[in-house]
Amino acid sequence: MMVVATENVPPRLRGRLALWLIEVRSGVYVGNYSVRVREMIWDQVAAGVEEGNAVMVWADPGDAGYDFRTIGENRRVPKDMDGVRLISFLPDTSG
């Protein structure tokens, strides 16, 4: 299984994702594809994200049972801690 969550992306990227995945909530897409198709979908996200951001999560046989990748500016930043990928939060600079 694979999940793509997007924020502030152009409508054309949302439409592109909807061709391959089911949009279960606004900006949240779910599907089940091979590694090759997953990489093609990520290439589409990377090419169309513009000022927005996105994360893709998929099932993986590693210790956590999943893996993920992100693109775009976001307060949540992936960190590798002794081989385990965790999320670190940057300070809120909006206020």
C-alpha positions in Angstrom: 0.0 0.0 0.0 1.1 3.6 -0.7 -0.2 6.9 0.6 0.6 10.4 -0.9 -0.4 13.4 1.2 -0.1 16.9 -0.4 -0.4 20.5 0.8 -0.8 23.6 -1.3 0.0 21.9 -4.6 -1.4 23.1 -8.0 -4.7 21.6 -9.2 -3.0 20.0 -12.2 -0.8 17.8 -9.8 -3.9 16.8 -7.8 -5.6 15.8 -11.1 -2.5 13.8 -12.2 -2.5 12.0 -8.8 -6.2 11.3 -9.1 -5.5 9.4 -12.4 -3.5 6.8 -10.5 -4.7 6.9 -6.9 -7.9 7.3 -4.9 -8.3 10.6 -3.2 -9.8 9.6 0.2 -9.6 13.1 1.8 -8.6 16.4 0.3 -4.9 16.0 -0.7 -4.6 12.4 0.6 -4.2 9.7 -2.1 -4.1 5.9 -1.6 -3.1 3.1 -4.0 -1.2 -0.1 -4.3 1.4 -0.3 -7.1 4.8 -1.8 -7.9 8.1 0.0 -7.1 8.4 1.1 -10.7 4.9 2.7 -10.8 5.5 4.2 -7.3 8.7 5.9 -8.6 6.9 7.2 -11.7 4.2 8.7 -9.4 6.9 10.3 -7.2 8.5 11.8 -10.3 5.1 13.4 -11.2 4.9 14.8 -7.6 8.4 16.1 -7.7 7.8 17.8 -11.1 4.5 19.4 -10.1 4.8 20.3 -6.4 5.9 23.9 -7.0 5.5 25.9 -3.8 3.6 23.1 -2.0 4.9 20.0 -0.2 4.2 16.3 -0.3 5.0 13.1 1.5 4.8 9.5 0.1 4.6 6.5 2.5 4.7 2.9 1.4 4.9 -0.6 2.9 8.4 -1.8 3.3 9.9 -5.0 4.7 12.3 -3.0 7.0 12.0 -2.8 10.8 9.4 0.0 10.8 7.3 -1.8 8.1 7.1 1.4 6.0 9.4 3.9 4.4 8.7 7.5 3.2 10.1 10.4 1.3 9.2 14.1 1.3 9.5 17.1 -0.9 8.9 20.8 -0.4 9.2 23.0 2.6 7.5 21.8 5.8 8.1 21.9 9.6 8.4 18.1 9.6 11.9 17.0 8.6 13.0 13.4 8.3 16.0 12.4 10.5 17.9 9.2 10.5 18.6 8.0 14.0 20.8 4.9 14.0 19.1 3.5 11.0 15.5 4.4 12.1 13.8 7.3 10.2 12.0 9.6 12.5 10.4 13.1 12.1 11.8 16.2 13.7 9.8 19.4 14.0 11.4 22.8 13.1 10.4 25.8 15.2 7.2 27.6 14.1 8.3 30.9 12.4 4.9 32.1 11.3 4.1 34.1 14.4 
